[in-house]
Amino acid sequence: MKPSSQFSLLLQQRFAPFFWTQFLGALNDNVFKTALVTILTFDAMSWTTMNVGLLNNMIPALFILPFLLFSASAGQIADKVEKAKLSRIVKLLEIAIMCIAAFGWFGHQLWLLICAVVGMGVHSTLFGPVKYAYLPQHLKNNELTGGNGLIEMGTFVGILLGEVIGAVLVVHRPWGVQLVAAGTVLIALSGALLSWRIPYSPAPAPTLTINWNPLTEIGRNLRHSCQNRTVFLSLIGNSWFWFYGAIVLAQFPQYTKEVLHGEYSVFVLLLMVFSFGIGAGSLLCDRLSGHKIEIGLVPMGALGMSLFGIGLYFSSLHYTNTISVNWLSFIQQAGAWPILAAIFGIGLFGGIYIVPLFALIQTRCDPTHIARTIAGMNILNSLFMIGSAVFAIILLKAGCNIPQIFLATACLNALVAIVIFSLLPEFFLRFGVWLLALTGRT
């Protein structure tokens, strides 16, 4: 019998409420953060006397900080507590945080908005382990790749829409701040209502005694993951994706302004193209894998990320425009389309790379330890993202321009992939088997 499309999961009770709950969470995070960064950038004087550049770098850091501090505890909670109940608690917390933020918006109280940034970081930290530990409980093995693909697609589309909506709403005159305050509370309420439709998901370790010391628990989580070589190296590979993606995304604003000579709309266009690439690659995995977990796609994804990263460098060299352009004028410039194609390609192969890794981790780690494994991965992701910022700063201090940072990252990606896959030859072997099967089908 022909396998059903992964999109059929969106019509099923076991998947749809959870999908839309997590989608609205990603959407709300980014509506709020983007609105705050935008208003501080374009209307700083009415909010603060602090350095705006410092604030714009501090806000993402404050959002990530709870992942480092609380992921270990969040993983234990997700293994101990029934996941539908935990999802509802997290969504109620989101409503409370957005109500606090609303007071900050209406009262021009920046400190309340900063507290809400940290609060949303805590919200995302608590929901992260639930998000990926939930799927193996409700999806069959031949549905995991498709389900993970939908989740990744939904996450990145939510991020993209949130960034666009947040930036558009907050600059609306005269009701921008009010629209953001009401909109974020409404999104939180919608997510909470949907969470009541999530089906029962029993806790795999209900008798677990929670260790509230984050340092010792982080060490215990990582030691436990190290016992399974394949899972641990897959966690490293997953975190590497966030290193690569964080570097690319962090350069987009400056790349838009200094290299492409684009206005804000060009920056939004780059985000859209990259996000659509991630979504397309995530969804394509299910078809390429034949509706099963196919880790042979991971080397292909890594190869594509490097090739298109190198392509972004060379296409940037051939872009010669020096006048300020909006997105419509940008796409009419010579060399614009190869740049967009390269950005889309990085996203596309990034999706192909990351989805099988998630499915592998979910199916090969200890079933009673899955949420804690995901929490450990979130900690590694945070550390790798911090490392990506340090790496980019070092390159900038060394005199590299933005296209050269893209080139260096793409080359480093190839080196890291070779190291990981040489330590886990199963990936290359499966890639060869997949290519042979693909050749046989054609």
N, C-alpha and C positions, 0 to 999 in steps of 0.2 A: 504494500500500500504506500502511495506517495506521501512523504511527510508533509504535514500542514505547514503553512507559512508561519514565520515567527510573529507576524503581525496579528495572527489569530489569538495570541496570548493577551493582546490588549482588550479582547472581548470577554476574557475569562475572569471570574471572581478571584481565583487564586493569585492572579498577577496584576490585573488592571488597577485596583485601588492602591496597591503598594507602589506601582509605577507612578501614578499621578501624585501620590503623596510626596515621593522623593523628588519628582519633577518640580512641584511647587516650592519645595524647600530650597532647591538650587536656584530657582527663579527669584525667590524672596531675598536670599543672601545677596544676590548681585544687583537687584533693584536698589536695595538699601545702600550697599557699599558704593556703587557707582554714583548714586545720587549724592552721597556725602562727599566723595572725592570731587565730583563736578562742581558742587556749590562752593566748596572750599577753594577750588581753582579759579572760578569765575566771579565769586562774590565774597572773597575772603574778608574784606574789611568789616562787613556786617556780622561776622561770626567770631573772629579771633584776631589777636595781634601776633600770634605765633608764626613761625616760618612755614609757608604753605608747602614747600618742597619736603620739609621734614615731616609734616602731617601726612602728606600723600604717600610717603614711604612707611610711616609708622602704622597707618591704618591696616594695610595688608599684613604687616608683621603681627599686630595685635590679634587679627583674626586667626592667624596660624598658630599663635602661642598656645591656645588650649589643646591643640592636637598633640603638642609635645608634652604638656603637663597632665592631661586627663585621658589620653587614648588608652593607656593600660587599664585604668579603672573602667572606662566605657566598654572595653572588650569583655571584662569579667561580668559586668552588669548584663550585657547582651547574651552571655552564655547562661546566666543564672535566672533571668526574667523572661517570661513568655513575650515573644517579639511583637505581637499585635498590641498588647497592653503597653509595652515600652514605647512603641511608636506613638500611641495616643498621649502618653505622658510628655514625650519630647515635643509633640505638636502643641500641647497646651503651654509648655514652656516658651515656644516660639511666639504664641499670642501675647504672653506676658512681656516678652522682650520687645516686641513691636509696639506695645502700648507704652512702655517706658520711652522708646524712641519717639513716639508721637508727641509725648510731653516735651522731649528735647527739640523736635522740629517746631512745635507751636511756640515754645518759650525761648527759642534761640539759645538753648543750653547745650553747648558743644560737649561738655563733660558727660551729659546723659547719652548723647549719641555715641561717644567713644565707649561708654559702658555697654551700650547695645551692640557695638561691633564685637567686643569680647564675648558678650552673651550669645551672639549668633555663631561665634566660633565654638563655644561650648555646645550649642545646639547641634552643629554639624559634626562635632567630635562624638557626641552620644549616638547620633543616627548613622554614622559611617559604618561601624561594625555590623549594625542591624541590616544595613542595605545589602551587603554581600553574603551575610550568613543566612538571610531569609531565603534566598533563591534555591539553594540545594534542598531545602525542606519541601518546596512546593513544585519544583520542576524536575523532570526526568533528565538523565544524563544527556540524551539527544536533544534536549531543549535548552541546556545551560548556555551554550554558545549564543543561540538566538536571544535568550533572555538577558544575558550580560550585554549583548550588543544593543538591545533596546534601552537598557539602563544607561549605558555609556552615551548613546545618542540623546536620550532624554536629559541627561546631566549637562551635556555641552550645549544643547539647544536652550535649556533653561538658563545657563550662564549667559549665552548670547542674547537671548530676549531680555534677561534681567539688566544687562549692561545697556542695551538700547533703550528700554523703557525707563530705567532710572535716569539716564542722561537727558532724555526727551522731557520727562515729566517735571524734573526739578527746575528746569530753566523756563518753564511756562509762566507767563506773567498774566495776572498777579497771583495765581493760585498754585505755583509749583510745589512749595513746601507742603501745603495742605494736601495736594494730590498724592505726594509720596507717602505722607503719614497715613492717610486713609487707605491708599493702595496696598501698602505693606501689611497693615492690619487685616485687610480683606483677604489677601493671599494666605496669610497665616490661618485665618478662620476656615478658608476653603480646604487647606491641607488637613486641618484638624477634623473637619467633617468627613473627609475621605478616609482618614485613618480608622474611623469606626467601622469601615467596610472591610478592613484587612482581616483575612481569616486567621483562626487560631493557629499559633506556631509554637509548639511546646519548647521549653527551655531544655537544651541538651545536658546541662549540668546544674539542676535546681538546688543541689546541696552544696554548691561551691561556696567556700568561705572567702569573701573578697579581701584582698590585700590592698589597702588604701595608700600604701607607700608607692608612689609612681616610679621611683628609681629602682627599687628592688623588683617591682613587677615588670618593668621594661626589660630588665636583665633576664628575668625568668621566662618571659615571653620569647625573647630572641634565642635563649638557650634551647627552649622547647622546639622552636622552628628549625634550629641548626641540626637537630637530630634527624630531620628529613632533608637530605641534601638537595633534592629536586625542588622541594617547596621553598627552602631558604634562598636558593639562587633565583627562583622565580620571583620571590619578594624583591630581591635586589634588582632584577630586570624590570619589574613593575615600577620601582622607585626611580630607576634610570629614566623611564618615560617621562616622569614628572620633572626630572632635572632638565631634560631636553625641552619639554614643552614650556617650562617656566622661563627658560632663557629666551626662547623664541617670542613668547607673549610679552615678556618684560621689555624687549627691544622695540616692539611695534610703535609705541608713541613717538619715541625719538627717531626711529626709522622713517615713520610717516612724515615727520616735520623736517628732518635734516637731509634725508636721501631722496624721498619722493616729493618733497615740497608740497605736501598735502595738508588740507584742512582737517578738522575733526571728523568729517564724514568719510574721509579716506581711511582713517584709523578704524572706524566702525566697519567699513567694507572689508578690511583685512581680517578683523575679528570674525565677521560673518563667513568669509571664505574658509578660514581655518576651522571654524566650528562645524560648518557643513562638511568639510573634509573628514573630520573626526566622526561625525554622525554617519556619513556614507560608508566609511571603512568599517565602523562597528557593525552596521547592518549587513555589509557585504560578507563578513566573516561566516555567517550562518550558511550562505549559499556556497561559498568557496570550500567550506569544511564538509559539505554534504550532510548538514544537520547533526554533526557530532563534534566532540572536542578534538580539534586538530592542532596540535602544538607545532606542526610543521609550518604553519603560517607565520610563526613568530620570527624566524630568520628572514622571511620575505618582507615582513613589516620593517625590520631593522634595516635591511638593505635599501628599501624604498625611502625611509626617513633620511638616510645618509645621501643617497643620490639626489633627492629633491632639495635637501639642504645645500648641497654643493651647487645645484642648479639655481637656487635663490641667490647665491653669491654672484655667479656669473651673469644672471639676468639683471641684477642690480647694477653691475658695471656698465651694461648697455642702455641703462635708463639715463637720458640726457636732459630731461626737462628741468628748468631752474626757476620757473614762475609758480606762484601759489595756485593750487588747483583744488576744486571740490571733487567728489567721487565721480561725477559724470564727466568732468573734463579729464580726470586722471585716466579713465579707461580708454580715452581717445588718444592718449599719448603713446608714442612709439616705445615699445618695451614694457608697457604696463601688463599686457596679458601673460607674457612669460613669467612675470613676478607673481601674478595671481595664481597661475597654474602651479608654480613651485610651492606656494603656500598651501594650496589645496592638496597637493601631493603629499606634503609633510603630514597634514592632518589625516588624509586617507590612509596612508601606510601606518600612521600612529594608531589609528583605530584597529587596523588589521593586526598590529603588534600586541596591543594591550588586552583585547578581549579574550583570546585563548589563554593568556597568562592568568587572568582572573578565574577562568573555568578550571584550569589546572590546579590552582591553589585551593579552590573550593572542594574539589573532588579528591585530592591527595593528602590534605592535612587531616589531622585527628578530628573526627566529627564532633567530639565533645569539646574541642578547643578552637573551633573555626572562627568564632567572633574575636577571640583573643589573638588569633593569628592575623586577622584583618586589622585589628587594633595595632599590632606590632608593625604591620605594613604601613599603616597611617603615620606612625612615628618615623619610620624610615623615609617615607615620602616627604615629611616635613623637613627632616635633616637634609635630604637631597635637594629640596627646593632652596633651603638656606645656602647649601653648597653651591647651587647654581648662581645665586646672587654674588657670592664671593668670587666665583670663577669669572663671571662677567666683569666685575669690578677690577680684577687683576688684569684682564685683557684690555680694558679701557685705560687703566693706568699705564700699561705697556705701549699705548699709542694705537691700538687697534680701532678701526671704525666698525660700524654696525654690520655691514656685509661680511667683514673679516671675522666677526664673532660668530655669525651664522656658519661660515666655512669651518672655523675651528671646532665648533660644536658638532657639526656633521661628521668631521673626521674622527673626533673623539668618540662619537656614537659608534662608528664602524669598529674602532679599537675595542671598546667595551663589549660590543656584541661578539667579537671574535673570542675574547677572553671567556665570557659567560658560556657561549656555545661549545667552546673547547672543553670546558669543565663539565658540560652536560651534552655529550654528543648525541643524545636521544633527539634533541631538537633538529640537528642537521640530518639525522637518519630519517626522521619523520618527514622533513622537507623533501628529501629525495623520493620517499615513497609517495608523497602527495603529488610531486611532479610526474612520476611514472603513471599514477592513477589518472591524473589530468590528461596526460598524453594519450592514454588508452581510451578515455572517454571521447577525445576529439578525433 
